[in-house]
């Protein structure tokens, strides 16, 4: 049976009580904590830096931290996030001059590398990198803001990505980020995804445990 993972995005959390909020979703069964890092340059928004990762680790968060760098350039920030406690670091190929070098930098620091694809980014970036990745992240909304609707054309992209991953026997997580909800998570899983970033779909509810359980029930029925 395929193992599915739920990764709540702190972009939708209550930042006035971030440690408590993140601990609550961990206690409710989150598998990863997704941290969206935006620089108001690569994407039109500004969010958090390494200090937030460090603060969550210091607060006692044990669930792996999945850091999604929507920044340009990326290489100078990677060591800071590794030192702050990141377990996965995912970056966009357009945001670095040398994709393979950035992957190797992440690996050399003892962190797990991932490559992130915007909705219109071609999968050809996989040609010489897929075997080195621990995570593949597909944006199913245009990056920059939470709460957007899933782009329907991305179902085909998820299927194509799964086919490419299976062809080379990749063990990387296939992560879907954007517009994941209770009413579409099963269909996303059927397309080939195994890890689901959910921000407002979890943090926007009053009972995290009930919400995550409902998401898992939908996945189990897929």
CORTA-V852935 format. One record per pair of residues at least 6 apart in sequence whose ideal C-beta (glycine too) atoms are under 7 Angstrom apart, sorted by the first residue. I is the first residue (numbers start at 1). J is the second residue. D is the distance in Angstrom with one decimal. If there is no record, write none. Layout:
i=I j=J d=D
i=I j=J d=D
This chain:
i=2 j=194 d=6.0
i=3 j=194 d=6.8
i=4 j=189 d=6.6
i=4 j=194 d=5.7
i=4 j=219 d=4.7
i=5 j=31 d=3.9
i=5 j=32 d=6.0
i=5 j=173 d=6.8
i=5 j=194 d=6.5
i=5 j=195 d=4.2
i=6 j=29 d=6.9
i=6 j=30 d=5.7
i=6 j=31 d=5.5
i=6 j=196 d=5.8
i=6 j=198 d=6.6
i=6 j=212 d=5.6
i=6 j=215 d=5.9
i=7 j=30 d=6.9
i=7 j=31 d=6.4
i=7 j=32 d=3.9
i=7 j=33 d=6.9
i=7 j=34 d=4.3
i=7 j=66 d=5.7
i=7 j=175 d=7.0
i=7 j=195 d=6.0
i=7 j=196 d=6.5
i=7 j=197 d=4.8
i=8 j=25 d=4.5
i=8 j=30 d=5.1
i=8 j=33 d=6.4
i=8 j=34 d=6.5
i=8 j=198 d=6.0
i=8 j=199 d=7.0
i=8 j=202 d=4.6
i=8 j=203 d=6.4
i=9 j=34 d=4.2
i=9 j=36 d=5.9
i=9 j=146 d=6.9
i=9 j=197 d=5.2
i=9 j=198 d=6.7
i=9 j=199 d=3.7
i=10 j=18 d=6.7
i=10 j=22 d=6.3
i=10 j=33 d=6.5
i=10 j=34 d=7.0
i=10 j=35 d=5.7
i=11 j=36 d=4.6
i=11 j=47 d=6.6
i=11 j=146 d=4.5
i=11 j=199 d=5.0
i=12 j=146 d=5.2
i=12 j=199 d=3.5
i=12 j=200 d=4.5
i=12 j=203 d=4.0
i=12 j=204 d=6.1
i=13 j=21 d=4.5
i=13 j=22 d=6.4
i=13 j=203 d=5.0
i=14 j=21 d=4.9
i=19 j=55 d=7.0
i=19 j=56 d=6.6
i=19 j=59 d=3.8
i=21 j=203 d=6.9
i=22 j=33 d=5.9
i=22 j=56 d=5.9
i=22 j=61 d=5.7
i=23 j=59 d=6.9
i=23 j=61 d=6.6
i=24 j=208 d=5.5
i=25 j=202 d=6.2
i=25 j=208 d=5.0
i=26 j=61 d=6.3
i=26 j=63 d=4.8
i=28 j=208 d=3.9
i=28 j=209 d=3.9
i=28 j=212 d=5.0
i=29 j=209 d=6.7
i=29 j=212 d=4.7
i=30 j=63 d=5.8
i=30 j=212 d=6.7
i=31 j=63 d=6.9
i=32 j=63 d=6.3
i=32 j=64 d=5.2
i=32 j=66 d=4.5
i=33 j=61 d=6.5
i=33 j=63 d=5.3
i=33 j=65 d=5.4
i=33 j=66 d=6.5
i=34 j=66 d=4.9
i=34 j=68 d=6.4
i=34 j=197 d=4.7
i=35 j=48 d=6.6
i=35 j=52 d=6.8
i=35 j=53 d=6.4
i=35 j=65 d=6.0
i=35 j=66 d=6.7
i=35 j=67 d=4.8
i=35 j=68 d=6.6
i=36 j=47 d=5.7
i=36 j=68 d=5.3
i=36 j=70 d=6.6
i=37 j=47 d=6.1
i=37 j=48 d=6.1
i=37 j=67 d=6.2
i=37 j=68 d=6.5
i=37 j=69 d=5.1
i=37 j=70 d=6.2
i=37 j=71 d=6.0
i=38 j=45 d=4.4
i=38 j=46 d=5.9
i=38 j=47 d=4.4
i=38 j=70 d=4.8
i=38 j=144 d=6.6
i=39 j=46 d=6.7
i=39 j=70 d=7.0
i=39 j=71 d=4.1
i=39 j=72 d=6.9
i=40 j=46 d=4.1
i=41 j=72 d=5.7
i=42 j=70 d=5.4
i=42 j=71 d=5.4
i=42 j=72 d=4.0
i=42 j=92 d=7.0
i=42 j=95 d=5.5
i=43 j=70 d=4.6
i=43 j=143 d=4.8
i=43 j=144 d=4.1
i=44 j=144 d=4.9
i=45 j=144 d=4.7
i=45 j=145 d=6.0
i=50 j=80 d=4.3
i=50 j=81 d=5.1
i=50 j=84 d=3.8
i=53 j=65 d=5.6
i=53 j=67 d=6.6
i=53 j=81 d=6.1
i=53 j=84 d=3.8
i=53 j=85 d=5.0
i=53 j=86 d=5.7
i=54 j=84 d=4.1
i=54 j=85 d=6.1
i=56 j=65 d=6.7
i=57 j=85 d=3.8
i=64 j=87 d=3.8
i=64 j=88 d=6.6
i=65 j=85 d=5.9
i=65 j=86 d=5.2
i=65 j=87 d=5.2
i=66 j=87 d=6.9
i=66 j=88 d=4.5
i=67 j=81 d=5.2
i=67 j=86 d=4.3
i=67 j=88 d=6.5
i=67 j=89 d=5.0
i=67 j=90 d=7.0
i=68 j=90 d=4.9
i=68 j=116 d=6.3
i=68 j=137 d=6.5
i=68 j=177 d=6.9
i=69 j=77 d=6.5
i=69 j=89 d=6.4
i=69 j=90 d=6.6
i=69 j=91 d=4.6
i=70 j=92 d=6.7
i=70 j=143 d=5.2
i=71 j=77 d=6.0
i=71 j=95 d=6.5
i=72 j=95 d=4.0
i=73 j=95 d=6.4
i=73 j=96 d=6.1
i=74 j=91 d=4.5
i=74 j=95 d=5.2
i=74 j=96 d=5.3
i=74 j=102 d=6.0
i=75 j=96 d=6.4
i=75 j=102 d=5.8
i=75 j=105 d=6.1
i=78 j=89 d=6.0
i=78 j=105 d=5.7
i=78 j=106 d=5.9
i=78 j=109 d=7.0
i=79 j=109 d=6.2
i=81 j=89 d=5.9
i=82 j=109 d=4.4
i=82 j=110 d=7.0
i=82 j=111 d=4.9
i=86 j=111 d=5.9
i=87 j=111 d=6.8
i=87 j=112 d=6.4
i=88 j=111 d=7.0
i=88 j=112 d=4.7
i=88 j=114 d=5.7
i=88 j=134 d=6.6
i=88 j=135 d=5.3
i=89 j=106 d=5.1
i=89 j=111 d=5.3
i=89 j=113 d=6.3
i=89 j=114 d=6.8
i=90 j=114 d=3.3
i=90 j=115 d=6.7
i=90 j=116 d=4.8
i=90 j=135 d=5.6
i=90 j=137 d=4.9
i=91 j=102 d=6.1
i=91 j=116 d=6.4
i=92 j=116 d=4.9
i=92 j=118 d=6.8
i=93 j=99 d=4.9
i=93 j=115 d=6.1
i=93 j=125 d=4.5
i=94 j=121 d=7.0
i=96 j=102 d=4.6
i=99 j=125 d=6.6
i=99 j=129 d=6.1
i=100 j=128 d=6.9
i=100 j=129 d=6.4
i=103 j=113 d=4.7
i=103 j=129 d=6.2
i=103 j=132 d=5.2
i=106 j=113 d=3.9
i=107 j=113 d=5.7
i=112 j=134 d=3.7
i=112 j=135 d=6.5
i=113 j=132 d=6.8
i=113 j=133 d=5.9
i=113 j=134 d=6.0
i=114 j=133 d=5.9
i=114 j=134 d=6.2
i=114 j=135 d=3.0
i=114 j=136 d=6.5
i=114 j=137 d=5.6
i=115 j=125 d=6.4
i=115 j=129 d=6.2
i=115 j=133 d=5.6
i=115 j=136 d=6.1
i=116 j=137 d=4.2
i=116 j=139 d=6.5
i=117 j=123 d=6.9
i=117 j=137 d=7.0
i=117 j=138 d=5.3
i=117 j=139 d=6.3
i=118 j=139 d=5.0
i=118 j=142 d=6.7
i=118 j=143 d=6.1
i=119 j=139 d=5.8
i=119 j=140 d=6.9
i=119 j=142 d=6.0
i=119 j=151 d=5.5
i=119 j=154 d=6.2
i=123 j=160 d=6.3
i=123 j=161 d=6.3
i=123 j=164 d=6.5
i=126 j=164 d=5.7
i=130 j=164 d=6.7
i=130 j=165 d=6.9
i=130 j=168 d=5.7
i=130 j=170 d=5.6
i=131 j=168 d=5.9
i=131 j=170 d=6.9
i=133 j=172 d=4.7
i=134 j=172 d=5.4
i=134 j=173 d=7.0
i=135 j=172 d=5.5
i=135 j=173 d=4.8
i=135 j=175 d=5.9
i=136 j=161 d=6.3
i=136 j=165 d=6.8
i=136 j=172 d=5.1
i=136 j=174 d=5.3
i=136 j=175 d=6.7
i=137 j=175 d=4.3
i=137 j=177 d=5.6
i=138 j=154 d=6.6
i=138 j=157 d=6.2
i=138 j=158 d=6.1
i=138 j=161 d=6.2
i=138 j=175 d=7.0
i=138 j=176 d=5.7
i=138 j=177 d=7.0
i=139 j=177 d=5.5
i=139 j=178 d=5.4
i=140 j=150 d=5.1
i=140 j=151 d=5.6
i=140 j=154 d=4.2
i=140 j=176 d=5.6
i=140 j=177 d=6.6
i=140 j=178 d=4.0
i=140 j=179 d=5.6
i=141 j=148 d=3.8
i=141 j=150 d=6.8
i=141 j=151 d=6.2
i=141 j=178 d=3.3
i=141 j=179 d=5.2
i=146 j=199 d=4.6
i=146 j=200 d=5.9
i=147 j=200 d=5.0
i=148 j=178 d=6.1
i=148 j=179 d=5.8
i=149 j=179 d=5.1
i=150 j=178 d=6.3
i=150 j=179 d=3.0
i=150 j=184 d=5.8
i=155 j=191 d=5.0
i=158 j=176 d=6.7
i=158 j=188 d=6.7
i=158 j=191 d=3.9
i=158 j=192 d=5.3
i=158 j=193 d=5.6
i=159 j=191 d=5.0
i=159 j=192 d=5.7
i=161 j=174 d=6.3
i=161 j=192 d=6.7
i=162 j=174 d=6.3
i=162 j=192 d=2.8
i=165 j=172 d=6.5
i=165 j=174 d=6.4
i=173 j=194 d=6.1
i=173 j=195 d=4.5
i=174 j=192 d=6.2
i=174 j=193 d=5.0
i=174 j=194 d=5.3
i=174 j=195 d=6.4
i=175 j=195 d=4.3
i=175 j=197 d=6.2
i=176 j=188 d=5.4
i=176 j=193 d=4.6
i=176 j=196 d=5.6
i=176 j=197 d=6.6
i=177 j=197 d=4.0
i=180 j=188 d=6.5
i=180 j=196 d=4.9
i=180 j=197 d=6.3
i=180 j=198 d=4.7
i=180 j=201 d=6.0
i=181 j=201 d=5.0
i=182 j=201 d=6.8
i=182 j=214 d=5.7
i=182 j=215 d=6.2
i=182 j=218 d=6.0
i=185 j=196 d=5.9
i=185 j=215 d=5.7
i=185 j=218 d=5.2
i=185 j=219 d=6.2
i=186 j=218 d=4.8
i=186 j=219 d=6.3
i=186 j=221 d=6.2
i=186 j=222 d=3.8
i=188 j=196 d=6.8
i=189 j=219 d=5.4
i=189 j=222 d=4.5
i=190 j=222 d=5.3
i=202 j=208 d=6.0
i=202 j=211 d=5.4
i=202 j=212 d=6.6
i=205 j=211 d=4.5
